[in-house]
């Protein structure tokens, strides 16, 4: 059959094959009848897999005749392409009949017409549609009646053009009694309810599975974040991790985290929204850092304990100044009583609005980030406090020898810069800084007479001085917070060629921090006046360092030294100048430059 060319279908004896049934016999085909044309213009089904195919097929298989499917308003939804179409407006009539027959429970089949032998059955069938589908089947309850009687009944009920062919079709079917048809209809409806229930449960299961998957992702993200709450993890690293995870979990087009600058005085106070800090974005972020600050101020985000959600009810108002933001969730990063920044989620990626699920997740992540920032701040303050105590202690050591005053501080700063140049991990810089400060702590046990002796030391005196790394190690070994500095303190007088002390380690057996401090120590010592000699000229210092590369010192550290020679010189000169100024006003032994180097702070 070619529906597309003629617009009409030709009912032929081979119809059964086209219905996908056994080719030997067509159950709809009246004997001796052929070449009856059925118009296909009422064929409302769009494709073999159209929305009503399954239902129509089940009806056909159950009752043995095709059913017409109507909407509850009587619009034709489906009729079998090889079955006579219903009369026009017939759908509305049967829909009204079904409506008026609703004295029975809706799930009961309805006898719309029963004039022997003609029986028209109606069933309201619930599907995914909002209103039920009305399935209407036409039956003859007897094959023994004359054709004209059935035809007269069909004509009376509106089947004009196709009464004859429908009549012949019905009489070719096995005749079922009214009771059999109704019983079958009840079974069909019961089966359909089971199917609908199963379908509904499957959908519930799918929705639950999707919700569960979403919840799992959320919990997984929160777990990953809390796992990374190590104090060594910087705010920036944690913010990046949070954004990566959120991009996979939150249905948003864009994300942003703004960290307020911690070094700004009052920068952590609630409501301080002047300075932009670090700004991180993922996806399509529709605002700049400055706009996010404005937005936070307008919405009073820093003062809120919960995430602020702005959906279209707010963003479509004329006063809304950010046309590219349709939906927004914004939460403050609160730790203790301070606001460390903001987390913002922009525009629902599925065209929906943000709800409590998304807001809750954003709030949890913001709380984690805020708590981490707060802990980190406390840790930094603790580190600064510890470094201050250590500087005071080392200043006391340096003061034993007026010539070495400030030496430890300069060694610490030079060592940090060298470590940076060598690519040492930022989180280790603070340990190297402390190791630089403490490397000669063991000299506390060395006689001042020896330390200040102008002139060459005797062998015995030299042996005495050589004890200071071990003494320093023993002084610090019980301080848990300073365990990281012990290798550098113990081994800063080892030589690359193995000729140093106290352990005679060689090459990379010597801890890297110790190799770095050895170069920083020698550089500052040679550049300082000592009791037994004046400071060496730069050319001489450089020559000694070059000559000692691969013998006394690690050649890689010496290479790094010469790459940043000028910078290191500036570091020691700055410290010496500041010290001279301070000593002019305050003749004290405390260190001049109290702050930890910025590189060290940035790494914690
Ligand atoms: Fe030393």
Boltz pocket constraint, residues with backbone or C-beta under 6 A from the ligand:
constraints:
  - pocket:
      binder: B
      contacts: [[A, 439], [A, 440], [A, 468], [A, 492], [A, 493]]
      max_distance: 6.0
